[in-house]
């Protein structure tokens, strides 16, 4: 059985998306197509919609014990919006690689 897109979406997932996109890590479109059965644009749209539905305060759940005080403040106040902004940037200007 193939995984449904975004079946499980955690605070750590949002943090990882932010971290790797902030580092300008290329996305492998082939992996997305094979695992999610969507193209990159569709997948990024799904991720954006999913994160937009998430409250910023909920992002600390599952991350609170892993980050220091300064990073907690960032997660609580900026992580959601900055991650959405990065996803939109990747959607408009894809940074991709092939396997």
Secondary structure, DSSP 8 states (H G I E B T S, - for coil): ----TTSS--HHHHHHHHHHHHTT--EEHHHHHHHHSS-HHHHHHHHHHHHHTS-GGGGGTTTTTTS-HHHHHHIIIIIHHHHHHHHHHHHHS--EE--
